[in-house]
Amino acid sequence: MKKAWLTGILAFAFAAWVFSQEPETFRLTLEEVVELAQSDAPSVQLAKTRLSNFYWQFQSFRADYKPVIGVEAILPNLNRSIQSITLPSGGVSFIQQSFMSNNLGLSLRQDIGLTGGTVILNSGINRLDVFANELNPRATSFLSNPVSISLIQPILGYNALKWNKITEPLRYKEAKQAFSENMELAAYTGVQLFSIFSSPNSTLKPPRRKKSMPIPYTGFPKAGLRWGGSRRRSCCKSNSASPMPKTPSPNPP
């Protein structure tokens, strides 16, 4: 029983201490509110991600017009096998081959945006080492290709490089304008909320609009109904008070 009373007293004291603490308040200036709105707002984060995607897409487009250097190497290629060789007499003989080859190539590729073609420059060197066997001694040979130039030009085809040079800068410019618009919208929202919360009559929640009762649509305003009804009643009274005029007979006496 004493433990229950002690537990209740401690819980009551803790609750009283919690409720007696003053809530922590944050004081922000208008510039700080605008800075927070333009840095932490979800719409701003989404706009930054979209702008980053368009930026790297634009950089990929620009890389299509730059030369590309490639290196190809096979170091080494060892081959030990038994091959069949046709003799001058028409027979077939099987001999053992053992050699090692090393290949190294360098290429330069440049796309032409005006015509849609591609210029390719190649250079390479090959080395072949034949190991000694019962029939042949050890031998080493080289094969080099100093420079070779080739041109690939489509005759009837879609030139994607030419049209991308027109459309991709416009897409990136549109993405930057959309990002600026989102930043201005976030700043405007922050200023609007700051003006609401900084007013002396405001609370932590923005004021709610009072709901008005819907007015049924009758087709005419109420004043028109009263005027039309009174006119209709006056017309009816005048018609009932004044006698109907007699129509003259076609054959007078």
C-alpha positions as CSV (number, residue, x, y, z in Angstrom):
1,M,0.0,0.0,0.0
2,K,2.8,2.4,0.9
3,K,4.6,1.6,-2.4
4,A,1.4,2.4,-4.4
5,W,1.0,5.8,-2.5
6,L,4.7,6.5,-3.2
7,T,4.4,5.7,-6.8
8,G,1.3,7.9,-7.2
9,I,3.0,10.8,-5.5
10,L,6.1,10.5,-7.7
11,A,4.0,10.3,-10.8
12,F,2.0,13.4,-9.8
13,A,5.2,15.3,-9.0
14,F,6.7,14.4,-12.4
15,A,3.5,15.4,-14.2
16,A,3.4,18.8,-12.4
17,W,7.1,19.4,-13.3
18,V,6.5,18.6,-16.9
19,F,3.5,20.9,-17.2
20,S,5.3,23.7,-15.3
21,Q,8.1,23.8,-17.9
22,E,7.7,26.6,-20.4
23,P,7.6,25.5,-24.0
24,E,10.7,26.2,-26.0
25,T,10.2,29.0,-28.5
26,F,12.1,29.8,-31.7
27,R,12.6,33.3,-32.9
28,L,13.2,33.7,-36.6
29,T,13.6,36.7,-38.8
30,L,12.0,37.0,-42.3
31,E,15.4,36.3,-44.0
32,E,15.9,33.2,-41.9
33,V,12.3,32.0,-42.8
34,V,13.0,32.5,-46.5
35,E,16.3,30.7,-46.3
36,L,14.7,27.7,-44.5
37,A,11.9,27.6,-47.1
38,Q,14.4,27.6,-50.0
39,S,16.6,24.9,-48.4
40,D,14.4,22.4,-46.6
41,A,11.1,22.5,-48.4
42,P,10.1,19.2,-50.1
43,S,9.2,21.0,-53.3
44,V,12.6,22.7,-53.4
45,Q,14.4,19.3,-52.8
46,L,12.4,17.8,-55.7
47,A,13.3,20.8,-57.9
48,K,17.0,20.4,-57.1
49,T,16.9,16.8,-58.0
50,R,15.2,17.5,-61.3
51,L,17.7,20.3,-62.1
52,S,20.6,17.9,-61.3
53,N,19.2,15.3,-63.7
54,F,18.8,17.8,-66.5
55,Y,22.3,19.1,-65.8
56,W,24.0,15.7,-66.2
57,Q,21.8,15.1,-69.2
58,F,23.1,18.3,-70.7
59,Q,26.7,17.3,-69.9
60,S,26.2,14.0,-71.6
61,F,24.9,15.8,-74.7
62,R,28.1,18.0,-74.7
63,A,30.3,15.0,-74.4
64,D,28.9,13.6,-77.7
65,Y,30.7,16.4,-79.5
66,K,34.1,15.8,-77.9
67,P,36.7,13.4,-79.2
68,V,36.8,9.9,-77.6
69,I,40.1,8.2,-77.1
70,G,40.1,4.4,-76.7
71,V,42.8,1.8,-75.8
72,E,42.6,-1.9,-76.7
73,A,45.2,-4.3,-75.4
74,I,45.6,-8.1,-75.2
75,L,48.5,-8.8,-72.9
76,P,49.4,-11.6,-73.4
77,N,47.6,-14.3,-75.4
78,L,49.3,-17.7,-74.9
79,N,48.3,-20.6,-77.2
80,R,49.5,-24.2,-76.9
81,S,47.6,-26.5,-79.2
82,I,47.8,-29.2,-81.9
83,Q,46.8,-28.0,-85.3
84,S,46.2,-29.9,-88.5
85,I,48.3,-28.9,-91.6
86,T,47.7,-29.9,-95.1
87,L,50.8,-31.2,-96.8
88,P,51.7,-30.5,-100.5
89,S,51.1,-34.1,-101.2
90,G,47.5,-33.8,-100.0
91,G,48.0,-35.5,-96.7
92,V,47.3,-34.1,-93.3
93,S,49.8,-33.8,-90.6
94,F,49.3,-32.8,-87.0
95,I,51.9,-30.6,-85.3
96,Q,52.2,-28.9,-82.0
97,Q,52.1,-25.1,-81.9
98,S,53.2,-22.9,-79.0
99,F,53.2,-19.2,-79.3
100,M,52.4,-16.0,-77.5
101,S,50.9,-12.8,-79.0
102,N,50.6,-9.3,-77.6
103,N,48.4,-6.6,-79.2
104,L,48.1,-2.9,-78.3
105,G,45.9,-0.5,-80.2
106,L,45.0,3.2,-79.8
107,S,41.9,4.8,-81.5
108,L,40.6,8.4,-81.7
109,R,36.9,8.9,-82.6
110,Q,35.2,12.2,-83.4
111,D,31.6,12.7,-84.3
112,I,30.7,15.4,-86.8
113,G,27.5,17.2,-85.8
114,L,27.0,19.0,-89.1
115,T,26.8,15.8,-91.2
116,G,26.2,13.1,-88.6
117,G,29.3,11.2,-89.7
118,T,32.3,9.9,-87.7
119,V,36.0,10.1,-88.2
120,I,38.1,7.3,-86.7
121,L,41.9,7.2,-86.4
122,N,43.6,3.9,-85.4
123,S,47.1,2.9,-84.6
124,G,48.4,-0.4,-83.2
125,I,51.3,-2.8,-82.9
126,N,51.3,-6.6,-82.6
127,R,54.1,-8.9,-81.4
128,L,54.2,-12.7,-82.0
129,D,56.6,-15.0,-80.1
130,V,56.9,-18.5,-81.4
131,F,58.4,-20.9,-79.0
132,A,61.0,-23.4,-80.1
133,N,59.9,-27.0,-80.9
134,E,61.3,-30.0,-82.7
135,L,60.7,-28.5,-86.1
136,N,61.2,-24.8,-85.7
137,P,63.5,-22.6,-83.6
138,R,62.3,-19.7,-81.4
139,A,61.3,-16.7,-83.5
140,T,59.9,-13.2,-82.8
141,S,58.0,-11.0,-85.3
142,F,56.2,-7.6,-85.2
143,L,53.3,-6.1,-87.1
144,S,52.6,-2.4,-86.8
145,N,49.9,-0.1,-88.1
146,P,51.2,3.5,-87.7
147,V,48.0,5.4,-88.7
148,S,44.8,4.5,-90.4
149,I,41.9,6.9,-91.1
150,S,38.3,5.9,-91.7
151,L,35.2,7.9,-92.3
152,I,31.6,6.6,-91.6
153,Q,29.0,8.8,-93.2
154,P,25.3,7.9,-93.4
155,I,23.7,9.0,-96.6
156,L,19.9,8.9,-95.8
157,G,19.4,8.9,-92.1
158,Y,18.3,10.9,-89.1
159,N,21.0,13.3,-87.8
160,A,20.5,13.1,-84.1
161,L,23.6,15.2,-83.3
162,K,22.2,18.2,-85.3
163,W,18.8,18.2,-83.6
164,N,20.2,17.6,-80.2
165,K,22.3,20.7,-80.5
166,I,19.1,22.7,-80.9
167,T,16.8,20.9,-78.4
168,E,19.1,20.0,-75.5
169,P,20.2,23.7,-74.6
170,L,16.5,24.6,-74.6
171,R,15.6,21.8,-72.2
172,Y,18.3,22.7,-69.8
173,K,17.3,26.4,-70.0
174,E,13.7,25.4,-69.3
175,A,14.8,23.3,-66.3
176,K,16.8,26.2,-64.8
177,Q,13.7,28.5,-65.2
178,A,11.5,25.9,-63.5
179,F,14.0,25.7,-60.6
180,S,14.0,29.5,-60.2
181,E,10.2,29.5,-60.2
182,N,10.1,26.9,-57.5
183,M,12.6,28.8,-55.4
184,E,10.5,32.0,-55.7
185,L,7.3,30.1,-54.9
186,A,8.9,28.6,-51.7
187,A,10.1,32.1,-50.7
188,Y,6.6,33.5,-51.3
189,T,5.0,30.8,-49.2
190,G,7.5,31.4,-46.4
191,V,6.8,35.2,-46.4
192,Q,3.1,34.5,-46.4
193,L,3.3,32.2,-43.4
194,F,5.6,34.6,-41.6
195,S,3.1,37.4,-42.1
196,I,0.3,35.2,-40.7
197,F,2.2,34.0,-37.6
198,S,3.8,37.4,-36.9
199,S,0.5,39.3,-36.6
200,P,-0.6,40.1,-33.0
201,N,-3.9,38.4,-33.3
202,S,-2.6,35.1,-34.8
203,T,-2.1,31.8,-33.0
204,L,0.0,28.8,-33.9
205,K,-2.6,27.8,-36.5
206,P,-3.6,30.0,-39.4
207,P,-7.1,31.4,-39.2
208,R,-9.8,29.3,-40.7
209,R,-12.5,30.7,-42.9
210,K,-16.0,30.5,-41.6
211,K,-18.2,28.2,-43.6
212,S,-21.2,30.0,-45.1
213,M,-24.6,28.3,-45.7
214,P,-25.2,27.6,-49.3
215,I,-28.0,29.7,-50.9
216,P,-30.3,27.7,-53.2
217,Y,-30.3,28.9,-56.8
218,T,-33.8,30.1,-57.8
219,G,-32.9,31.6,-61.2
220,F,-33.7,35.2,-60.1
221,P,-32.7,37.4,-57.2
222,K,-35.1,37.8,-54.3
223,A,-35.8,41.4,-55.1
224,G,-36.9,40.4,-58.6
225,L,-39.2,37.8,-57.2
226,R,-40.9,40.4,-54.9
227,W,-41.2,42.9,-57.7
228,G,-42.5,40.4,-60.2
229,G,-45.1,39.1,-57.7
230,S,-46.4,42.5,-56.8
231,R,-46.6,43.5,-60.5
232,R,-48.5,40.3,-61.2
233,R,-50.9,40.9,-58.4
234,S,-51.5,44.5,-59.5
235,C,-52.1,43.4,-63.1
236,C,-54.6,40.8,-61.9
237,K,-56.5,43.4,-59.8
238,S,-56.7,45.9,-62.6
239,N,-58.0,43.2,-64.9
240,S,-60.6,42.2,-62.4
241,A,-61.8,45.8,-61.7
242,S,-62.1,47.0,-65.3
243,P,-64.7,45.4,-67.4
244,M,-63.7,43.8,-70.7
245,P,-64.4,46.1,-73.7
246,K,-67.2,45.0,-76.0
247,T,-66.3,44.2,-79.6
248,P,-68.4,46.0,-82.2
249,S,-70.7,43.8,-84.2
250,P,-69.8,43.5,-87.9
251,N,-73.3,44.4,-89.0
252,P,-74.5,47.5,-87.3
253,P,-78.3,48.0,-87.1
